[in-house]
Amino acid sequence: MPRRKQATDTPVVRRPPATTPEGREAQLVALATDLVEKRLRAGTATSAEVVTILKMGSETEKLQRAKLGLEAELLKVKRENYEAQTQSAEIYEQALKAFRSYQGVDEDEGL
């Protein structure tokens, strides 16, 4: 005879797998989080699970996440700055070539 679900069981929501690796990872993390929460409520969580959850809620962890976010933003700004400098250098070089051509200097002759 098949097992009956107990009244305390939460309904399982089946979702189709995500179409991107990032989405799939997010789904799996959500499932793992739900499982750990269920174990915590039932009192069957392992010590490693409890410690991991405690670390996630610590002020140090929150500060580290904020720091990582700011570092990522800084890298993005640095990259944009580098690209802008490269583009400015190209525009400057084109302007110099144009000025040389106005002076009648052939590009093959140089300065």
LOLOKOL-861168 format. One record per residue (C-alpha): residue number from 0; residue in one letter; x, y, z. Coordinates in steps of 0.1 Angstrom, whole numbers. Each point is the difference from the previous one (the first is absolute). Layout:
{num->NUM, residu->A, c1->X, c2->Y, c3->Z}
...
//
This chain:
{num->0, residu->M, c1->0, c2->0, c3->0}
{num->1, residu->P, c1->14, c2->34, c3->-9}
{num->2, residu->R, c1->11, c2->24, c3->27}
{num->3, residu->R, c1->-24, c2->28, c3->7}
{num->4, residu->K, c1->13, c2->36, c3->4}
{num->5, residu->Q, c1->-2, c2->13, c3->35}
{num->6, residu->A, c1->-20, c2->31, c3->6}
{num->7, residu->T, c1->32, c2->19, c3->10}
{num->8, residu->D, c1->16, c2->-6, c3->-34}
{num->9, residu->T, c1->2, c2->31, c3->-21}
{num->10, residu->P, c1->-12, c2->-3, c3->-36}
{num->11, residu->V, c1->28, c2->-5, c3->-25}
{num->12, residu->V, c1->-1, c2->25, c3->-28}
{num->13, residu->R, c1->15, c2->-14, c3->-32}
{num->14, residu->R, c1->16, c2->26, c3->-22}
{num->15, residu->P, c1->16, c2->-6, c3->-34}
{num->16, residu->P, c1->38, c2->2, c3->0}
{num->17, residu->A, c1->14, c2->34, c3->-7}
{num->18, residu->T, c1->13, c2->7, c3->-35}
{num->19, residu->T, c1->32, c2->16, c3->11}
{num->20, residu->P, c1->28, c2->-14, c3->22}
{num->21, residu->E, c1->-4, c2->29, c3->24}
{num->22, residu->G, c1->-37, c2->-6, c3->3}
{num->23, residu->R, c1->5, c2->-37, c3->6}
{num->24, residu->E, c1->26, c2->8, c3->27}
{num->25, residu->A, c1->-25, c2->24, c3->17}
{num->26, residu->Q, c1->-27, c2->-27, c3->-1}
{num->27, residu->L, c1->24, c2->-26, c3->16}
{num->28, residu->V, c1->11, c2->25, c3->27}
{num->29, residu->A, c1->-37, c2->7, c3->8}
{num->30, residu->L, c1->-7, c2->-37, c3->3}
{num->31, residu->A, c1->30, c2->-6, c3->22}
{num->32, residu->T, c1->-10, c2->30, c3->22}
{num->33, residu->D, c1->-35, c2->-14, c3->3}
{num->34, residu->L, c1->13, c2->-34, c3->10}
{num->35, residu->V, c1->23, c2->15, c3->27}
{num->36, residu->E, c1->-29, c2->21, c3->13}
{num->37, residu->K, c1->-21, c2->-31, c3->2}
{num->38, residu->R, c1->27, c2->-19, c3->19}
{num->39, residu->L, c1->5, c2->29, c3->24}
{num->40, residu->R, c1->-37, c2->1, c3->8}
{num->41, residu->A, c1->0, c2->-37, c3->5}
{num->42, residu->G, c1->31, c2->1, c3->22}
{num->43, residu->T, c1->19, c2->-24, c3->-23}
{num->44, residu->A, c1->25, c2->25, c3->-16}
{num->45, residu->T, c1->36, c2->-9, c3->2}
{num->46, residu->S, c1->25, c2->21, c3->19}
{num->47, residu->A, c1->15, c2->11, c3->-34}
{num->48, residu->E, c1->-33, c2->12, c3->-12}
{num->49, residu->V, c1->-7, c2->19, c3->31}
{num->50, residu->V, c1->34, c2->17, c3->0}
{num->51, residu->T, c1->-4, c2->9, c3->-37}
{num->52, residu->I, c1->-33, c2->17, c3->7}
{num->53, residu->L, c1->14, c2->18, c3->30}
{num->54, residu->K, c1->29, c2->13, c3->-21}
{num->55, residu->M, c1->-24, c2->12, c3->-28}
{num->56, residu->G, c1->-17, c2->22, c3->26}
{num->57, residu->S, c1->31, c2->14, c3->16}
{num->58, residu->E, c1->9, c2->36, c3->-3}
{num->59, residu->T, c1->35, c2->-9, c3->-14}
{num->60, residu->E, c1->-16, c2->-20, c3->-28}
{num->61, residu->K, c1->-23, c2->29, c3->-9}
{num->62, residu->L, c1->30, c2->24, c3->-1}
{num->63, residu->Q, c1->20, c2->-24, c3->-22}
{num->64, residu->R, c1->-29, c2->-3, c3->-24}
{num->65, residu->A, c1->-3, c2->38, c3->-1}
{num->66, residu->K, c1->37, c2->3, c3->-5}
{num->67, residu->L, c1->-1, c2->-25, c3->-29}
{num->68, residu->G, c1->-28, c2->20, c3->-16}
{num->69, residu->L, c1->19, c2->32, c3->2}
{num->70, residu->E, c1->32, c2->-16, c3->-13}
{num->71, residu->A, c1->-19, c2->-13, c3->-30}
{num->72, residu->E, c1->-14, c2->35, c3->-6}
{num->73, residu->L, c1->35, c2->14, c3->2}
{num->74, residu->L, c1->13, c2->-25, c3->-25}
{num->75, residu->K, c1->-28, c2->9, c3->-24}
{num->76, residu->V, c1->8, c2->38, c3->3}
{num->77, residu->K, c1->37, c2->-7, c3->-5}
{num->78, residu->R, c1->-8, c2->-20, c3->-32}
{num->79, residu->E, c1->-23, c2->28, c3->-13}
{num->80, residu->N, c1->27, c2->25, c3->8}
{num->81, residu->Y, c1->26, c2->-21, c3->-19}
{num->82, residu->E, c1->-23, c2->-4, c3->-30}
{num->83, residu->A, c1->-6, c2->38, c3->0}
{num->84, residu->Q, c1->37, c2->7, c3->1}
{num->85, residu->T, c1->6, c2->-24, c3->-29}
{num->86, residu->Q, c1->-27, c2->17, c3->-20}
{num->87, residu->S, c1->14, c2->34, c3->8}
{num->88, residu->A, c1->34, c2->-11, c3->-11}
{num->89, residu->E, c1->-14, c2->-12, c3->-33}
{num->90, residu->I, c1->-19, c2->32, c3->-6}
{num->91, residu->Y, c1->32, c2->20, c3->9}
{num->92, residu->E, c1->20, c2->-20, c3->-25}
{num->93, residu->Q, c1->-26, c2->6, c3->-27}
{num->94, residu->A, c1->1, c2->37, c3->7}
{num->95, residu->L, c1->38, c2->0, c3->-3}
{num->96, residu->K, c1->-2, c2->-17, c3->-34}
{num->97, residu->A, c1->-26, c2->25, c3->-12}
{num->98, residu->F, c1->22, c2->29, c3->11}
{num->99, residu->R, c1->30, c2->-15, c3->-18}
{num->100, residu->S, c1->-21, c2->-4, c3->-31}
{num->101, residu->Y, c1->-10, c2->37, c3->2}
{num->102, residu->Q, c1->37, c2->9, c3->2}
{num->103, residu->G, c1->7, c2->-20, c3->-31}
{num->104, residu->V, c1->21, c2->-26, c3->19}
{num->105, residu->D, c1->-2, c2->-34, c3->-16}
{num->106, residu->E, c1->-8, c2->-28, c3->25}
{num->107, residu->D, c1->30, c2->-20, c3->-13}
{num->108, residu->E, c1->24, c2->28, c3->7}
{num->109, residu->G, c1->-8, c2->2, c3->37}
{num->110, residu->L, c1->9, c2->31, c3->21}
//
